[in-house]
């Protein structure tokens, strides 16, 4: 739960209200499902999307140079 909160709001201790506002903002919508479970599912999907993008960026980054002394 904290990883999802961190990914969506930038704060691992976010409240349900903060999560709701950020999910709404990130999805650019005025209306969201009323169910807490549905909001949680959307937040998990956003977290998964963010982690996938991060893995893609890391995989495309050049390998660090080996420094020999």
Secondary structure, 3 states (H helix, E strand, C coil): CHHHHHHHHCCCCCCHHHHHHHHHHHCCCCCCCCCHHHHHHHHHHHHHHHHHHHHHHHHHCCCCCCCCC
